Amino acid sequence: MDSLVLKSFFPEIFFSLGIFLQLIFNARLINNLKYNFPIIDKEMFTQTFFILFCVLILLLNLKIEGHFSNFLFVNDAGGRIAKILFIVTCLLALPTVLRGYIVQNLNFFEYFIILSLAFFSSLLLLSVYDLISGYLVIEMQALAFYVLASYKRDSAFSTEAGLKYFISGSFISGIFLLGCSFIYGSVGTLNFNDLSLLLSFQLDNSLANLNFFLLLGVLLVVFTLLFKISAAPFHFWSPDVYDGSPLATTVVFSIFPKVIIFTFFIRWISAISNVFFDIKFIFILIGILSIIFGTFFAIKQKRLKRLIIFSSIVQVGFMIAALSQYSIDGMVSLYYFLIIYILSSVLI
């Protein structure tokens, strides 16, 4: 690969090496008898914060755009801005995560390593330009989230949350792959660039079956992404998982996936723009359902964490409604709302 193109992925390369070195160094440190097996919670927080800050500096100074391995991953201006927004969100939320980590006495340095891997996979997802690479990165993020959900090992609620998340996540991954197989069987590609070109032509009437399977595949992929952001009626898993998870993990779940999945959603809709208008009403319906479900279920809640969870479902409904417009104004409204949602979530 051209060295110039490789430089466009330098922040991700630096982040992965930083996580690897952090793991090796701290694993040796806590097993060192000389230091009496120290607890290094605050040191891990400082290291993670410093690595993320360095990644932010690299992203701010990155002027090169490129693509890797036939558009499996793409670095463009829009993706870079989304990455900067995501890293800033991570830096704002990390002190809150540390507070929840200390209050609940988790005391395992691996927590911040797994959290960094979740951040790294999220950063990669902002460069994804193919459904196969998207699936692999989403699964990498999901594996980190399963562990984070069940991290409080002495709590039955945390273990139950991790197990529920794992079962529901595994099921929805199968739905995603089924949708990918329908799309590949219909048009012979899963690359966003190729899909955008192929779907700009209308399929002949004699290929009506292909059109049906293509639409079905697109819907299955869309439902998977809606599941990941806890939109109604795909929110069935989130109240129990978020409520049972440690407080630090609930903060992560309620904020970070929203930034990533909505950016991926915009790329996906751009690739299937002609098909999107056939399913536009589904987005409007799901947006309205999320607002209604989230509002009326939130009124009944007696636990603060569950109240915040249902509140986030309402906010997702507003963002899906903006996404359904598929216009410049809709996208601007979506990101404006997303920034306000991030700030309010961190403050809460």
Secondary structure, DSSP 8 states (H G I E B T S, - for coil): --HHHHHTTHHHHHHHHHHHHHHHHHHHHHT-GGGTS---HHHHHHHHHHHHHHHHHHHHT----EEETTTTEEE-HHHHHHHHHHHHHHHHHHHHHHHHHHHTT---THHHHHHHHHHHHHHHHTTB-BHHHHHHHHHHHHHHHHHHHT--TT-HHHHHHHHHHHHHHHHHHHHHHHHHHHHHHHHS--BHHHHHHHTTS---GGGHHHHHHHHHHHHHHHHHHHHHTT-TTS-TTHHHHHHHS-HHHHHHHHHHHHHHHHHHHHHHHHHTHHHHHHHHHHHHHHHHHHHHHHHHHHHH--SHHHHHHHHHHHHHHHHHHHHTT-SHHHHHHHHHHHHHHHHHHHH-
